[in-house]
Amino acid sequence: MMGMNIKGSVEKVNGKEMSYSNFVENYLSKNKPVVISGLMKDWKACKDWVHHDDGTPNLQFISSNFGNSNVQVADCGSREFTDQKRLDMSVAEFIDQWIKLSSEELSDHSTNECKDKALLYLKDWHFVKEFPEYTAYTTPLLFRDDWLNMYLDHYHMHEDPDTYKKRDDVSCSDYRFVYMGAKGTWTPFHADVFRSYSWSANVCGKKRWYFLSPEQRHLVFDRNMKNSVYDIFEEVNETIFPNFKKTTWLECTQDQNEIIFVPSGWYHQVYNLEDTISINHNWFNAYNVSWVWDLLLRDYKEASEYIEDIKDICDDFEGLCQRNLAVNTGMNFYDFFNFMVRFSFANIVQLCHLARSSVFDEWCSSSKAQHLIFNLDSTKDITTKMKNTCLSKNHNISLDFRSVLEEPAFLELCFQVDKTYAFIHDQCTLIDDKEKNLMGDLVDMVFCKLISTVVCNPEDLVILIDDILQSLRILPQKKGQNA
Ligand SMILES: O=C(O)CCC(=O)C(=O)O
């Protein structure tokens, strides 16, 4: 860490003593990193994947139970563009190589011969998607308000199956991962996908983290703001990165059974100080969804500038920019808008149920109702920012409330949204009977006129949310006053 200015350590707190609102107030809404203990007590992964005598990974257990899974493994010694080179192999092959390398390391200790061997790091293993019935862990309450994974459990991110099928099948199925690597494996300097939040839990081992706040982002880029530093411990070239010397850092060592919260847009570099297995999720919600849109807009501008010179000869320049955006960033404007529309509809359905099922006029002051209203308010803010883009000009977008309500995936999304906010706010779920038809439920409601709504552009969504919030907030009050 020669020459780097470490200004402090990431705070550590006991998760058993922290309420949800405390976490929101102090970390989520402030976008501040924290290490939390006490949230992994009953995880099956912590029992099955670790040797309890010495805390090392139980590689035999993982290989014999999940060895056939095909994964991507990073070669920590080889750089490929902005990341490490990736290799495809089975989990069993990866573990065989790990065991072989560590036994050679022991026998070659005096000769240093193992220095040239590749240090392999299994990353982004979609473990929950592949082994849902095993239930390796349960997501702690603090991280449950996860719009991204809730949506991806029922919908694909990309609407166009021909263009994106291959990518969707594996890499975009969800953002819940297992990471496994020997001591010395590491992750280069980066900020997370979509500028989402992430949490990362150490099932065994120790990690060292180095953090740079988003306010200092400009200091780690080259003069054109195109490329950022890859490895903060390499000699950073001052001519290319003239401002790097001005950076200030937070550091921390994350122990076994601790979970680190990585806020939006914070750059970080990570080292496994011991043989380590971790579980991590990327997610976003009302507090950081603006980061996602800001990134999409910035990446879109970059994508269109990059191919500016073919604009005049290109039949569908806009379409090409959006395809490139989806490939490079992981989603494009249309993917994001479709997501926002469906997620808003699901929140609206929940609010309608809450309003109808409550006998009290103050139904909308319950923490669950307030959360749903907050979600819709933030969705409205983001959608307002989308108004002056191609989304307003494309006449092929059409999401009507009635058809979406009839999608089986939407029904499932509604159940999950209901369960999630009931769990967070310790309230009962509203929709008990899976066979119940949501349409039928809504028919007798004053605001069912909105069922005929068709959303064709961001403006329509803004109007819909405004309309719904106004009706829902005002109607119960009026009812009370009339009674
Ligand atoms: O554990 C690692 O090696 C990297 C994890 C990471 O970058 C993250 O969770 O955002």
The ligand as an ORCA input file, in Angstrom:
! r2SCAN-3c Opt
* xyz 0 1
  O     -14.873    -11.214     -3.335
  C     -14.341    -10.770     -4.354
  O     -13.307    -11.222     -4.817
  C     -14.975     -9.646     -5.113
  C     -16.376     -9.348     -4.700
  C     -16.878     -8.058     -5.214
  O     -16.221     -7.320     -5.910
  C     -18.222     -7.606     -4.851
  O     -18.940     -8.297     -4.106
  O     -18.627     -6.528     -5.310
*
